[in-house]
Amino acid sequence: MNNNSISGQIPPELYRLPKLVHFLLDNNKLTGYLPPELSKLPNLLILQLDNNNFEGNTIPDTYSNMSKLLKLSLKNCNLKGPIPDLSRIPHLLYLDLSHNQLNESIPSKLSENITTIDLSNNELTGTIPSSFSSLQHLQRLSLANNSLIGSVSSTIWQDKTENGTEKFILELENNRLTTVSGNIDLPSNVTVLLHGNPLCSNNNSLIQLCNSEGVIDTNDLVPTNGNGVCPAQSCPLLYEYSLDCFCAAPLLVRYRLKSPGFKDFLPYINDFKEYLTTGLSINTSQLNFTFQWEAGPRLRMNLKFFPVYLGQNSSHTFNDTEVQRIKSMFTGWNIPDSDLFGPYELLNFNLGLYQNVNTTSSKSGISTGAIVGIVLGAIACAVTLSAIVTLLILRTKLKDYHTVSKRRRGKFLITNQQVYCYFVTYQNVAVVIQINYYRPYLIVHPE
């Protein structure tokens, strides 16, 4: 329910939803406090409430009991107080508490699998925890615009980039840091931002760390083609080269990850291809795509699915059955969610060359309208029959009374097409039996 105009307090009663997995209410107008009861949700994986106004309230300590949580994002929520102890959340991948008024020190222990820590633009004090040097999967550590003191250890970035392909960004601008310990030489894929700290004053040895004034995240579409360069000749209209350099007609799908558990997608491209193609029961070579980060952060993708390549005699197009199957997998949300990639949304399914394929599931037998008519007719008949039987039973019972006046017994009136009334008298009492299509009942009136 994110990106709406929902206002008011988050209902504490939501903890009664034991199967709730993804709770996304970011970019609304929520106020009040964060309900501690949410920590009772036994299967919650994502809690994302960015850009709301919780009126200076604190993060409940009970949130440290969310043992299955993968992502906690409370950015720009007007929160105060300390950060809870999150050491009891062993699988936490993503933590964003930036742009609040949180104070005291940074928790000394976080999940060893964490990829993103953003605590920037708060009022945090103390030193940078030494345990951050052992977080091998960390992609981005942002602690800028706080009041941190002490030294910065270069071991935070030295051991995270062994293969030289993954990016690591360390943002520490505008704190009170005084020294850097260890080797200050930066690999090409590491960015460290330290300007605005005392250690940058008249220290020429740290010029490469102190000169940068910001990190610009690219929003360009990034291609993920993989297997070399295809021949120069072009494919016919509506056909493209697959990864096997084979001209084929792709299915085009616009797709978005609503709450991914990382800041840098490049290390996970192969994992994503494996996840998506396994969910669709196709080969990884049948998928090519571009991706682009959007506000949120959300990850938008343009997916292209190609017919399977089995040599030069392979089909250049999908058959109708395969087009229907792939579309139904997306539109029916039959691809399982991934803990790392989170929930997805389908933006568009472009059939392209396959636009004349009937992708609506056909149903044989009696039409829906006929079924509805039969059911309603059967219900009407059953109710009418039960009403008549009830009337006959009551009439028989009343005839058993020998004192009933023969002169005044037995007037049957039809008041309209839906209501029937039967009048009898017994010892100066008028008994009105009223029957309609919905409910037979008795009304007794004194004469």
URZI-V942704 format. One record per helix or strand. SS is the DSSP state (a for helix, b for strand). FROM is the first residue (numbers start at 1). TO is the last residue. If there is no record, write none. Layout:
BEGIN
{{SS,FROM,TO} {SS,FROM,TO}}
END
This chain:
BEGIN
{{b,7,8} {a,12,16} {b,22,24} {b,29,30} {a,36,40} {b,46,48} {a,61,65} {b,71,73} {b,80,81} {b,94,96} {b,101,104} {b,116,118} {b,123,124} {a,130,134} {b,140,142} {b,149,153} {a,155,158} {b,168,171} {b,176,181} {b,190,193} {a,198,200} {a,204,210} {b,222,223} {b,240,241} {b,247,248} {b,251,257} {a,266,280} {a,284,286} {b,287,294} {b,298,305} {a,320,331} {b,338,338} {b,342,342} {b,344,350} {a,352,354} {a,368,399} {b,411,414} {b,419,426} {b,429,436} {b,441,446}}
END
